[in-house]
Amino acid sequence: MATKITIWLNDESMSCEPEQTINQFVMQLDLPIQGTAVAINQRIVAASEWPTTVIVDGDQIALFQAIAGG
């Protein structure tokens, strides 16, 4: 069994499984894929790259949710 890795999600430390893609990570957090933006280490990652971008130990991840308003 692989050891968990430590990442930073919106400036808070958390553990997660190694070898996870952004797609898997967002689904694990039970967030909608539509309307969610992700930055890793201060670089926005296009949604088309989520299935192939793997999270690694120490990554700083920022998640943003689009909010409708008027």
N, CA, C and O atoms as a GROMACS GRO file, in nm:
protein
  280
    1MET      N    1   0.084  -0.119   0.000
    1MET     CA    2   0.000   0.000   0.000
    1MET      C    3   0.089   0.125   0.000
    1MET      O    4   0.184   0.135   0.077
    2ALA      N    5   0.056   0.217  -0.086
    2ALA     CA    6   0.137   0.338  -0.100
    2ALA      C    7   0.113   0.434   0.017
    2ALA      O    8   0.004   0.438   0.075
    3THR      N    9   0.215   0.508   0.050
    3THR     CA   10   0.206   0.608   0.155
    3THR      C   11   0.133   0.730   0.100
    3THR      O   12   0.149   0.766  -0.016
    4LYS      N   13   0.053   0.792   0.186
    4LYS     CA   14  -0.017   0.913   0.143
    4LYS      C   15   0.083   1.026   0.126
    4LYS      O   16   0.191   1.028   0.185
    5ILE      N   17   0.043   1.121   0.042
    5ILE     CA   18   0.125   1.240   0.021
    5ILE      C   19   0.058   1.358   0.089
    5ILE      O   20  -0.061   1.354   0.119
    6THR      N   21   0.135   1.462   0.114
    6THR     CA   22   0.081   1.584   0.175
    6THR      C   23   0.078   1.693   0.069
    6THR      O   24   0.178   1.722   0.004
    7ILE      N   25  -0.038   1.754   0.055
    7ILE     CA   26  -0.054   1.866  -0.036
    7ILE      C   27  -0.115   1.982   0.043
    7ILE      O   28  -0.156   1.966   0.158
    8TRP      N   29  -0.119   2.097  -0.020
    8TRP     CA   30  -0.181   2.214   0.041
    8TRP      C   31  -0.301   2.251  -0.045
    8TRP      O   32  -0.287   2.283  -0.163
    9LEU      N   33  -0.420   2.247   0.014
    9LEU     CA   34  -0.542   2.282  -0.057
    9LEU      C   35  -0.595   2.413   0.000
    9LEU      O   36  -0.633   2.419   0.117
   10ASN      N   37  -0.596   2.516  -0.082
   10ASN     CA   38  -0.639   2.649  -0.037
   10ASN      C   39  -0.572   2.687   0.095
   10ASN      O   40  -0.637   2.731   0.190
   11ASP      N   41  -0.439   2.668   0.100
   11ASP     CA   42  -0.354   2.704   0.214
   11ASP      C   43  -0.373   2.617   0.338
   11ASP      O   44  -0.327   2.655   0.446
   12GLU      N   45  -0.440   2.500   0.326
   12GLU     CA   46  -0.452   2.409   0.438
   12GLU      C   47  -0.392   2.275   0.401
   12GLU      O   48  -0.418   2.221   0.293
   13SER      N   49  -0.310   2.221   0.491
   13SER     CA   50  -0.245   2.094   0.467
   13SER      C   51  -0.346   1.980   0.471
   13SER      O   52  -0.437   1.979   0.554
   14MET      N   53  -0.331   1.885   0.379
   14MET     CA   54  -0.415   1.766   0.382
   14MET      C   55  -0.340   1.650   0.318
   14MET      O   56  -0.248   1.670   0.239
   15SER      N   57  -0.381   1.529   0.353
   15SER     CA   58  -0.321   1.409   0.295
   15SER      C   59  -0.412   1.357   0.185
   15SER      O   60  -0.534   1.370   0.191
   16CYS      N   61  -0.350   1.298   0.084
   16CYS     CA   62  -0.428   1.235  -0.022
   16CYS      C   63  -0.348   1.120  -0.080
   16CYS      O   64  -0.228   1.105  -0.054
   17GLU      N   65  -0.415   1.039  -0.159
   17GLU     CA   66  -0.352   0.925  -0.221
   17GLU      C   67  -0.251   0.971  -0.326
   17GLU      O   68  -0.275   1.069  -0.396
   18PRO      N   69  -0.138   0.901  -0.337
   18PRO     CA   70  -0.042   0.935  -0.443
   18PRO      C   71  -0.096   0.894  -0.579
   18PRO      O   72  -0.188   0.812  -0.589
   19GLU      N   73  -0.039   0.950  -0.682
   19GLU     CA   74  -0.073   0.915  -0.821
   19GLU      C   75  -0.215   0.956  -0.862
   19GLU      O   76  -0.268   0.904  -0.961
   20GLN      N   77  -0.276   1.048  -0.790
   20GLN     CA   78  -0.410   1.095  -0.827
   20GLN      C   79  -0.400   1.203  -0.933
   20GLN      O   80  -0.310   1.287  -0.930
   21THR      N   81  -0.493   1.201  -1.025
   21THR     CA   82  -0.503   1.310  -1.121
   21THR      C   83  -0.591   1.419  -1.060
   21THR      O   84  -0.661   1.397  -0.961
   22ILE      N   85  -0.586   1.536  -1.119
   22ILE     CA   86  -0.673   1.645  -1.072
   22ILE      C   87  -0.819   1.603  -1.083
   22ILE      O   88  -0.899   1.630  -0.994
   23ASN      N   89  -0.853   1.536  -1.193
   23ASN     CA   90  -0.990   1.491  -1.213
   23ASN      C   91  -1.036   1.404  -1.096
   23ASN      O   92  -1.144   1.426  -1.041
   24GLN      N   93  -0.955   1.306  -1.058
   24GLN     CA   94  -0.989   1.217  -0.947
   24GLN      C   95  -0.998   1.295  -0.816
   24GLN      O   96  -1.087   1.270  -0.734
   25PHE      N   97  -0.907   1.388  -0.796
   25PHE     CA   98  -0.905   1.467  -0.673
   25PHE      C   99  -1.031   1.552  -0.658
   25PHE      O  100  -1.091   1.555  -0.551
   26VAL      N  101  -1.070   1.620  -0.764
   26VAL     CA  102  -1.190   1.705  -0.760
   26VAL      C  103  -1.314   1.618  -0.734
   26VAL      O  104  -1.402   1.657  -0.657
   27MET      N  105  -1.322   1.502  -0.798
   27MET     CA  106  -1.437   1.413  -0.775
   27MET      C  107  -1.437   1.358  -0.633
   27MET      O  108  -1.543   1.342  -0.573
   28GLN      N  109  -1.318   1.330  -0.577
   28GLN     CA  110  -1.307   1.282  -0.439
   28GLN      C  111  -1.360   1.386  -0.342
   28GLN      O  112  -1.419   1.351  -0.239
   29LEU      N  113  -1.338   1.513  -0.373
   29LEU     CA  114  -1.387   1.621  -0.286
   29LEU      C  115  -1.535   1.648  -0.306
   29LEU      O  116  -1.593   1.734  -0.240
   30ASP      N  117  -1.596   1.573  -0.398
   30ASP     CA  118  -1.739   1.586  -0.428
   30ASP      C  119  -1.774   1.726  -0.478
   30ASP      O  120  -1.877   1.783  -0.442
   31LEU      N  121  -1.687   1.779  -0.561
   31LEU     CA  122  -1.712   1.910  -0.622
   31LEU      C  123  -1.756   1.889  -0.766
   31LEU      O  124  -1.712   1.794  -0.832
   32PRO      N  125  -1.841   1.976  -0.816
   32PRO     CA  126  -1.879   1.965  -0.956
   32PRO      C  127  -1.761   2.003  -1.045
   32PRO      O  128  -1.690   2.099  -1.018
   33ILE      N  129  -1.742   1.927  -1.150
   33ILE     CA  130  -1.632   1.957  -1.243
   33ILE      C  131  -1.664   2.086  -1.318
   33ILE      O  132  -1.577   2.171  -1.340
   34GLN      N  133  -1.790   2.098  -1.357
   34GLN     CA  134  -1.835   2.219  -1.428
   34GLN      C  135  -1.832   2.337  -1.332
   34GLN      O  136  -1.888   2.328  -1.222
   35GLY      N  137  -1.768   2.445  -1.370
   35GLY     CA  138  -1.765   2.564  -1.286
   35GLY      C  139  -1.652   2.566  -1.184
   35GLY      O  140  -1.647   2.655  -1.100
   36THR      N  141  -1.562   2.467  -1.189
   36THR     CA  142  -1.449   2.462  -1.097
   36THR      C  143  -1.321   2.494  -1.174
   36THR      O  144  -1.299   2.443  -1.283
   37ALA      N  145  -1.238   2.577  -1.115
   37ALA     CA  146  -1.106   2.607  -1.172
   37ALA      C  147  -1.000   2.560  -1.074
   37ALA      O  148  -1.020   2.567  -0.952
   38VAL      N  149  -0.887   2.514  -1.127
   38VAL     CA  150  -0.780   2.461  -1.043
   38VAL      C  151  -0.648   2.526  -1.081
   38VAL      O  152  -0.616   2.542  -1.199
   39ALA      N  153  -0.573   2.565  -0.979
   39ALA     CA  154  -0.436   2.612  -0.999
   39ALA      C  155  -0.346   2.523  -0.914
   39ALA      O  156  -0.376   2.496  -0.798
   40ILE      N  157  -0.235   2.479  -0.972
   40ILE     CA  158  -0.135   2.403  -0.898
   40ILE      C  159  -0.006   2.484  -0.901
   40ILE      O  160   0.045   2.520  -1.007
   41ASN      N  161   0.044   2.511  -0.782
   41ASN     CA  162   0.168   2.590  -0.768
   41ASN      C  163   0.158   2.721  -0.848
   41ASN      O  164   0.251   2.761  -0.918
   42GLN      N  165   0.044   2.786  -0.834
   42GLN     CA  166   0.014   2.916  -0.892
   42GLN      C  167   0.005   2.915  -1.044
   42GLN      O  168   0.023   3.018  -1.109
   43ARG      N  169  -0.024   2.798  -1.103
   43ARG     CA  170  -0.045   2.788  -1.248
   43ARG      C  171  -0.183   2.728  -1.272
   43ARG      O  172  -0.212   2.617  -1.227
   44ILE      N  173  -0.267   2.802  -1.344
   44ILE     CA  174  -0.400   2.750  -1.377
   44ILE      C  175  -0.384   2.628  -1.467
   44ILE      O  176  -0.306   2.630  -1.563
   45VAL      N  177  -0.458   2.523  -1.435
   45VAL     CA  178  -0.454   2.401  -1.515
   45VAL      C  179  -0.584   2.392  -1.593
   45VAL      O  180  -0.692   2.388  -1.534
   46ALA      N  181  -0.574   2.388  -1.725
   46ALA     CA  182  -0.693   2.378  -1.809
   46ALA      C  183  -0.768   2.249  -1.779
   46ALA      O  184  -0.706   2.145  -1.753
   47ALA      N  185  -0.900   2.254  -1.782
   47ALA     CA  186  -0.982   2.136  -1.754
   47ALA      C  187  -0.946   2.019  -1.845
   47ALA      O  188  -0.958   1.903  -1.804
   48SER      N  189  -0.902   2.047  -1.966
   48SER     CA  190  -0.864   1.940  -2.058
   48SER      C  191  -0.739   1.865  -2.011
   48SER      O  192  -0.713   1.753  -2.056
   49GLU      N  193  -0.662   1.926  -1.920
   49GLU     CA  194  -0.541   1.863  -1.867
   49GLU      C  195  -0.565   1.787  -1.736
   49GLU      O  196  -0.476   1.715  -1.690
   50TRP      N  197  -0.682   1.802  -1.676
   50TRP     CA  198  -0.710   1.739  -1.548
   50TRP      C  199  -0.692   1.587  -1.549
   50TRP      O  200  -0.634   1.532  -1.455
   51PRO      N  201  -0.740   1.516  -1.653
   51PRO     CA  202  -0.727   1.370  -1.649
   51PRO      C  203  -0.583   1.320  -1.657
   51PRO      O  204  -0.556   1.205  -1.624
   52THR      N  205  -0.490   1.404  -1.700
   52THR     CA  206  -0.352   1.359  -1.717
   52THR      C  207  -0.253   1.429  -1.623
   52THR      O  208  -0.135   1.392  -1.621
   53THR      N  209  -0.298   1.528  -1.548
   53THR     CA  210  -0.210   1.599  -1.455
   53THR      C  211  -0.215   1.531  -1.318
   53THR      O  212  -0.320   1.527  -1.254
   54VAL      N  213  -0.101   1.478  -1.274
   54VAL     CA  214  -0.092   1.404  -1.149
   54VAL      C  215  -0.046   1.497  -1.037
   54VAL      O  216   0.048   1.574  -1.054
   55ILE      N  217  -0.112   1.487  -0.923
   55ILE     CA  218  -0.078   1.565  -0.805
   55ILE      C  219   0.042   1.497  -0.737
   55ILE      O  220   0.045   1.375  -0.722
   56VAL      N  221   0.140   1.577  -0.698
   56VAL     CA  222   0.258   1.522  -0.630
   56VAL      C  223   0.274   1.584  -0.491
   56VAL      O  224   0.217   1.689  -0.461
   57ASP      N  225   0.352   1.516  -0.409
   57ASP     CA  226   0.376   1.560  -0.272
   57ASP      C  227   0.422   1.705  -0.269
   57ASP      O  228   0.513   1.744  -0.342
   58GLY      N  229   0.360   1.785  -0.183
   58GLY     CA  230   0.399   1.924  -0.166
   58GLY      C  231   0.330   2.023  -0.258
   58GLY      O  232   0.350   2.144  -0.245
   59ASP      N  233   0.248   1.973  -0.352
   59ASP     CA  234   0.178   2.065  -0.443
   59ASP      C  235   0.090   2.160  -0.364
   59ASP      O  236   0.029   2.123  -0.263
   60GLN      N  237   0.084   2.284  -0.410
   60GLN     CA  238  -0.007   2.384  -0.355
   60GLN      C  239  -0.121   2.398  -0.454
   60GLN      O  240  -0.102   2.447  -0.566
   61ILE      N  241  -0.238   2.356  -0.412
   61ILE     CA  242  -0.354   2.353  -0.500
   61ILE      C  243  -0.455   2.457  -0.454
   61ILE      O  244  -0.488   2.465  -0.335
   62ALA      N  245  -0.504   2.536  -0.548
   62ALA     CA  246  -0.610   2.632  -0.520
   62ALA      C  247  -0.730   2.593  -0.605
   62ALA      O  248  -0.719   2.578  -0.726
   63LEU      N  249  -0.844   2.579  -0.540
   63LEU     CA  250  -0.969   2.548  -0.610
   63LEU      C  251  -1.059   2.669  -0.604
   63LEU      O  252  -1.072   2.734  -0.500
   64PHE      N  253  -1.121   2.700  -0.717
   64PHE     CA  254  -1.213   2.813  -0.726
   64PHE      C  255  -1.344   2.764  -0.782
   64PHE      O  256  -1.345   2.684  -0.876
   65GLN      N  257  -1.454   2.809  -0.727
   65GLN     CA  258  -1.587   2.776  -0.777
   65GLN      C  259  -1.649   2.900  -0.837
   65GLN      O  260  -1.651   3.006  -0.775
   66ALA      N  261  -1.701   2.886  -0.958
   66ALA     CA  262  -1.775   2.997  -1.020
   66ALA      C  263  -1.906   3.015  -0.944
   66ALA      O  264  -1.976   2.918  -0.915
   67ILE      N  265  -1.936   3.138  -0.913
   67ILE     CA  266  -2.060   3.168  -0.841
   67ILE      C  267  -2.144   3.262  -0.926
   67ILE      O  268  -2.098   3.370  -0.965
   68ALA      N  269  -2.266   3.221  -0.952
   68ALA     CA  270  -2.356   3.305  -1.030
   68ALA      C  271  -2.410   3.415  -0.941
   68ALA      O  272  -2.438   3.393  -0.824
   69GLY      N  273  -2.424   3.530  -0.997
   69GLY     CA  274  -2.476   3.641  -0.918
   69GLY      C  275  -2.533   3.747  -1.010
   69GLY      O  276  -2.526   3.735  -1.132
   70GLY      N  277  -2.586   3.848  -0.951
   70GLY     CA  278  -2.643   3.949  -1.036
   70GLY      C  279  -2.664   4.073  -0.969
   70GLY      O  280  -2.712   4.169  -1.030
   0.00000   0.00000   0.00000
